[in-house]
Amino acid sequence: MLKFNPNPVFPAQPLFEISSLEEIPRSPRYTLYCDGVKQTVFHTDSFDYAVVVRKNREAFPVEVQVAEPVRQVTIRPQSLKLEAELKQQCLRFTAPAGKKLSIEFDGDLKRPLFLLQSEYVPCPAQEPTYFFRKGQVYNVGTLELHTGETAYLEEGSVVCGRIKAYMADHVSVVGNGILYGAVWHKPDENGGRLMMEFCLGEDILVQGITVVDNGVWNICPGACSHVVIRDVNIMSRLVTGDGIDIVGCRDVLVEHCFIRAADDCIAIKACPLPSPAACCDVKDVMVRDCVFWNAEPGNALEIGYELRCREVSNIIFSDCDIIHCEYEGNQSGGVLTIHNADKARVHNVVYENIRIEDAQEKFVDIKILDSKYSLDRVRGEVEDIYFRDICLDGPIFPVSIIRGFEMHHEIHWPKRIHFSNVRVNGEVITSANQLRMVVELAHELEFEGSMEHVKRDY
């Protein structure tokens, strides 16, 4: 059983080193062919995965051979509506160009196969500062990048360690290789260091790489501006393994990514990690065209908890597939969530064109609250939040919660929360009751469907 360390150790160096690619476990269950070429399928106790690098934008045939008999298969995102042929232990289908897929047999969420297409990233024209070559394993400990520097992870390379930059501008980490985090923690415990940490920088680019099995946050820009995270695969299997934490940043774009996180997939915060400088406003963040799997802890798309700044504003989550939001069990997890436990004013947040396939925790969870994460002495606000063209399907219709905060002379109610064309299993939602929503200390909720427009104050 995996163990949760509530006070993870932050070692100066990894716990061990890997000397060859053969030391990274391979899948005993799956054999994968893409376009007739056998692929390397890596293995963990929570998922198997293959990174398939493509130089063109064309569909291609896929064959998956499974080591034991299977009865049925689900290929996600289901919005792609892929047709597949499953005969005995062999699956065949055509993979559309550019899509990142989760292939799940017999409903087993502990043994999926991730087929992760990544667009080929050529070596930059200007010679990179660090070149990690195909077929090689590198043990770098902590690699620090400085202004103007680039790390290029060639397809087929594995870099064991972490990458950071402090007060460095125009920094790039690009390529199609793997940044491997298992060296930072025991196999059954969380802990380690932030895998990619950028602080007080401008013009940061992370593109094409795959980040695997870190025991704490994976990619974390803090107090940065003009950040692009594109076509990145992130997979964690241990609690606190957040996918991307955007902390005190401005002008951030996250697009075409796949995140399977054993905690928050995306978290927007203002807090002292990675640096006290990151307790500053968050503004102009776009997350689009991504696939998310939120394992048992945490949330899928989260704003909070730590919001120790004046404002969090102009946040857009658009055109995303949330293929799983698993059951956490301690009443704090959810799919689309805002947890304001500090003083920030959270406003102008848009969730649009989002497809949710499996929601085992709360659907919408908006709270202003005092929590174990709170440090500010007063609470903040949540207002002008928009849910547009959201589809929730699947066998579970979870509860939603909107709750404000009142204590002595302090009153903070979420307000102006808008729902437009929100559908659950095809039915347009036109009221809080229909959404199975608990509303306490909140007002100005607005529901707009295809047939009626309803506005209610609570």
N, C-alpha and C positions, 0 to 999 in steps of 0.2 A: 504494500500500500504506500502511495506517495505521501510524504510528510511535508507539512507546512511549518516553516520556521518563521515565527512572527517577528523575529529580529535578525534578518539575514545578515550574514557576515560579508563585509566588503574587502576581500583579500587584495593585496597589492599585485599578486601574480596569480595566474590560473593554478588550479589544484594539480593538474597533470598536463602532459603534452602528448600529441599524436604524431607519429613519425611517418605514417603512410596512409593512403586512401583506404587500404584494406582494413584498417582499424575502425573505420566508420561502418556500423552495422548495415547490412543489405537485407532487403525484404525476403523472408522465407516463404511468403505467401503469394506474391504477385510477380509475374513476368510480363513485361510491357513492350509492345512494338508500336512505333509511330512511323507511319509511312514506310513500313517494312523494316525499319531499323530498330534493333534491340536497344532499350534505354536502361540506364542505371536507376534502380529503384532503391532508395534508402529506407531505413526502418527505425521506428521508435515504438515504445509501448502504447502510444496513443494514435499514431497515424503512420502510413508509409507515403513516400512522395518521390516524384520524379520531376526534374526541371527540364523542360523541352524547349530548347532555344531555336527560334525560327528566324530565317532570313527573308521570308516572304510572307505575304498576307493571304495565304490560301488555306482552304480546308484540307484535311488529310485523314487517311484511314487509321484507326486505332484498333489494336487487338490486345486484350487483357486475358492472360491465363491465370486461373486461380488454383491454388494447390489442393483445395478440397472442394467437394460439391457445394454449389450454391443454388438457391431457388429463385431469387428475384434480385433486381438491381434498381437503384435510383441514382440518376446522374444529375447533379446540381451544379449551377442554378437550374431549377426546373423551368424557369421562364424561357430557357433556350429551346425547350420542347424537342429534345434530341431523340431520335428513333434509334433503338439499339436491338441487337440480336444476341440473346443469351442462350447458348446450348451447352448443357452440362457444366463444364468448368471454363468455358471460353466465351468472352464478351467481345462483340465487334460493333463499332459505330464509326461515324465520321465526326471528327472534332472540328468545330468552326474556328476560323482563324482568330487568334488573339485571346481566346477565352481560357479562363482558369477554372478547372473542374474538380469537384469532389465526387468520387465514384464509391457508392456505398452498397454493400451486399447484405441482404437479409436484415436490414435495419440496424446493423452493428455499427454504432458510432465510435467504437474504440479501435476499429480496424479499417478505416477508409483508405482509399488510394487517392492521393492528390496528384492530378496531372496538371502541371503548372506551366503553361506556355509563357515564354518571355521573349520579347523582341531582342534580336541580336544587337548588342552594343559594341561597336568597333572601338579599338584603341584610339584615344584622342589624338588628333593631328599633332598637337604639342606633346612631346614625350612626357608620360606621367611621372610623378615623383616616385611612386611605388608601383611596380609591375609584378603582380602575382600570376604565375604562369600555369597553364593547363597541365593537369596531371600531378601537380605538386601540392604538398601540405606545408603550410607555414605556421609557425608558432610565434606570434608577435607580441604576446602579453598585451600591453596597451600601446597602440600606435597613435601618436599625436600628429595631427596635420596642422600646418601653419598657413598663413595667408598665401593664396595662389596655388596651393598644392592639390594634387589629385592622386587618389589610390585607384588603380585599375585591377579588378579581379576578373581575369580571363575565364571564359567558360571552362569548367572542369577543374578549377582551382578551389582549394579549401583553405581559408584563413582562420586559424584558431586564435581567438583573442578578442579584442575590442578596439574600436576606433573612436577617438575624441578630437575635438578642436575647441580651443578657448581663445576668445578675442581674435578669431581668424576669419577673414572674409574670402569670398571666391574659392570655396573649398568644394571638392567633388569626390564622391565615392561611387564609382560606376563600373559596369561590366556585367557578367553573367555568372560569376562564381558564388561560392557559399561562404558566409561568415558564420562560424560554428561556435555556439556558446556552451556546449556541454562540458567543456573543460573548466568552467568557472564554478561548478557546483557538483555535489554528490548526486548520483542518478535519481535518488528518491527524495531529494530536498531542494527547496528553492534557495536562492541566494546568489551572490556573485556581484557583478558590476553592470551598469548600463552598457548595453552592447554598442550603441552608437549614440554619442553625446556631443552636441554642439551648443556652445554657450557664447552669447554676446557676439554673434557673427552675422554677417550679411552676405546674401547670395550663396546659399547652400544647396547643393544638388546631390540627391541619392537616387540612382537609377539602375534598374535591371538586376540587382543582386538578390540573393536569398539569405534570410537570417533565420537560424534554426536553434531551438532548444536552449534559450537563455533562461535563467532562473529569476530574473527581475525584468524591468522595462527593457524593451528592445531598441526602438529608435526614439530619441528624445531631444528635440531642439528646445533650448531654453533661452529666452530673451533674445531671439533671433528675428531677422526680417528677410523677406524674399527667399523663402524656403520652398523647394520642389522635391517631393518624394514620389517617384513615378515608376510604375511597373515593378514593384518590389514585392517579394513573397516573404511573409513572416509567419513562423509557426512555433508556438510555445506549448509546453505540456505541463508546466508547473505553475501553481498559484503565484500571483504577482507578476506573471509573464505578460504584462501589457504589450499590445502591438506597437502603437504609436502614441506617445504622450506629447501633446503640443502645449508647451508651458510658457506663458508670458510672451507669446510671439505675435508678429504681425505679418500679413501677406504670406500665407502658407497655402500651397496647393498639394493635395494628396490625390493621385489618380491612378487608375488601372492596377490597383494592388490587390493581393490576396492575403488575408490575415486570419489565421486560426489561433486564437489567444486564449490561454487559460486564465483570463482576467479581462479587463477592458480591451476591446479591439482598438477603438479610438477613444482617447481621453483628452479633454481640453481643460487645462488647469492654470493656476498662477500660484506657485509654491516654491520653496527653497531648493528643490531638486530639479535640475542639476546644480543650481547656484542660487543664493539669495537674490541675485539680480533678476531672477525669473519671476519674482512677485510683482509683475507689472501687467498692464492691460493686454488683453487678447483681442485682436481685430482682424477682420478680412481673412477668414479661413474657408477654403473650399475643399470638400471631400467628395469625389465623384467617380463613378464607374468602377466601383470596387466590390469585392466579394468578401463577406465576413462570416466567421464562425466563432461565436462566443461560447467557450466551454463553461464548466459549472460556475466558477466564481465570476464576479464582475458584471459588466454591461456590454452591450454591443456598441452603441454610439452614445458616449457619455460626455456631459459637461459637468465637471466637479470631481471630487468633493472640494478639494482645496482651491478656493477662488479668492486669494488674498490680494485683491487689486481693486481698482475703482470700477472698471467696465470689462465685460465680455460681450462683444457685439459683432454683427455682420458675419454670422457663421452659417454656412450652407452645406447640408448633406444632400447629395443629388444622385439619382440614377444608380442606386446600389442594391445589391442582393444580399440579404441576411439569411443565410441558409440554415443556421441553427443559433438559437439562444437557449442554452441548456439550463436545467433547473438547478438553482444555487441552494435554496433551502433556508437562507437566513433573512429573507424578506428584503434584501437590498438590491437584487439583480433585476435587470430589465432590458428591453430592446432599445427604445428611444427615451433617454433619461437625462434629466437635469437635476443635480443635487447641489443646491447652493447652501453650503454650510458656513460661509464666511460673509464678507461685507460687499461683495461685488454686485453691481447692477448687470444682470444678464438680460440682453434684449436683442431684438432683430435676429432671431434664429429661425432658419427654414429647414424643414425636412420635406423633400419632394421627390416624387417618382421613386419610391422605395418599395421593394418587393420582399416580403417576409414569409418564409416557408415553414419555419418551425419555431414557435415562441412558447417556451415552457415556463418562462418567468413573465413579469409584468410587461404589458405592451407599451404603454406610455407611463412614465413615472417622473413627475415633476414635484420637487419638494424644496421648500425653504425650511431649514432645520438647524438645530444645534446637534453636533455629532462628535464622535471621538476624534474626528479629524479637524475640528474647528479650533482656530487660534484667535481669530478676530472676536472682539467683545460684542459686536452688534451684527445683526443679520442684514443681508442685502435684498435685492428685488429680482423677480423674474417676470418679464412682460414682453408682449409682442412676439409671441412664438407661433409659428405657422406650420401646420401639417397639411400637405397638399398631395393628392394622388398617391396615397399609401394603400398597399394591398397586403392584408394579412390572411394567409391561407393555412390549412393544416388542421389536424384533429383537435388541437387545444385552442380555446378562446380565453386567453388569460385576462385577469383583472387589470385595470389601469387606475392610477392614483394621481390626483393633484391636491397638494396640501400646503397651506401656508403656515405662518409662525406668529404666535402671540405670546408675549411674556411681559408682565407688568405694564410698562408704558410703551412697549415696542410692538408694533403691528406691521407685518409684512405679508401681503396676500398676492399670490400670482394673479396676473390680470392680462386681459386681452390675449387669450389663447384661442387660436383659430383652427378649425378642422374643415377641410374642403375636399370632397371626393375621397373620403377614407372608407375603405371597403373591407369587410371581414367575410371571407368565404363568398365573395361576390355581392354581398348586401351593403348598400350605402348606409353609413352611420349618420343619424341626424340628431342624436341626443346623447348626453352623458350616460343615462341609464342603458341605452342600447349598446353603448361601448363597454358596459360593465365597469364603469368608472366610479371610484369613490372620490368625492369632492368635499374638502373641508377647508374652510378659511381661504376661499378663492372666489373670484368673481370675473364677470365679463368673459364667459366662455361662449364661443360662437361656432355653430355647426352649419355647414352648407353642403347640401347634397344635390343630386341631379333634379330632384322634384320639389324640394322645399328649402327654405332658409329659416333657420331657427337661431334665436339669440336668447340666452338665459343668463341671469345674474345669480350668483350663489353667495 
